Amino acid sequence: MAMKRLDHTTLGALDNGAVGLLIDEAIASAMNDLSDRGDDGQPRTVTITLEMKRKGRTPVVEAKVCAKVPPYRSGPTSGAEKAIGNGQAGLYFQPMNADNADQPTMFDEE
């Protein structure tokens, strides 16, 4: 097989085709996240970085592929700050009521 010049059409063939698979997976990951939670208005990005250097006298290229999606976030849970000893504070919350840490429940353990 003849040697290929590195350009946008041959990029996926690097590392015996592994780079193409990495790019496809990153695109799929970003698109799946966009489909799942894309109403948040945040962008999803796929970044392909080519590092070109010499190993001895031989030029080598290494690809890095990254899909970046917004972080997953929970809703806020209100807590109460209480002393736990030695001058330190602990955060206490009500697992059954994220808005009010002091809300009593029928089944309090205390």
ChimeraX attribute file (.defattr): number of C-alpha atoms within 10 A of each C-alpha:
attribute: neighborCount
match mode: 1-to-1
recipient: residues
	/A:1	3
	/A:2	4
	/A:3	5
	/A:4	10
	/A:5	9
	/A:6	12
	/A:7	8
	/A:8	7
	/A:9	9
	/A:10	13
	/A:11	17
	/A:12	19
	/A:13	14
	/A:14	14
	/A:15	12
	/A:16	8
	/A:17	12
	/A:18	13
	/A:19	20
	/A:20	17
	/A:21	12
	/A:22	18
	/A:23	21
	/A:24	14
	/A:25	16
	/A:26	20
	/A:27	19
	/A:28	14
	/A:29	19
	/A:30	21
	/A:31	18
	/A:32	12
	/A:33	14
	/A:34	18
	/A:35	10
	/A:36	9
	/A:37	14
	/A:38	16
	/A:39	8
	/A:40	8
	/A:41	9
	/A:42	11
	/A:43	11
	/A:44	16
	/A:45	16
	/A:46	19
	/A:47	13
	/A:48	15
	/A:49	11
	/A:50	12
	/A:51	10
	/A:52	11
	/A:53	12
	/A:54	9
	/A:55	9
	/A:56	7
	/A:57	7
	/A:58	7
	/A:59	9
	/A:60	11
	/A:61	13
	/A:62	12
	/A:63	18
	/A:64	12
	/A:65	18
	/A:66	18
	/A:67	18
	/A:68	16
	/A:69	18
	/A:70	16
	/A:71	6
	/A:72	6
	/A:73	6
	/A:74	6
	/A:75	6
	/A:76	8
	/A:77	13
	/A:78	16
	/A:79	18
	/A:80	13
	/A:81	13
	/A:82	11
	/A:83	10
	/A:84	10
	/A:85	8
	/A:86	6
	/A:87	6
	/A:88	9
	/A:89	12
	/A:90	12
	/A:91	12
	/A:92	13
	/A:93	18
	/A:94	18
	/A:95	13
	/A:96	11
	/A:97	15
	/A:98	14
	/A:99	14
	/A:100	15
	/A:101	18
	/A:102	13
	/A:103	12
	/A:104	11
	/A:105	11
	/A:106	5
	/A:107	6
	/A:108	7
	/A:109	5
	/A:110	3
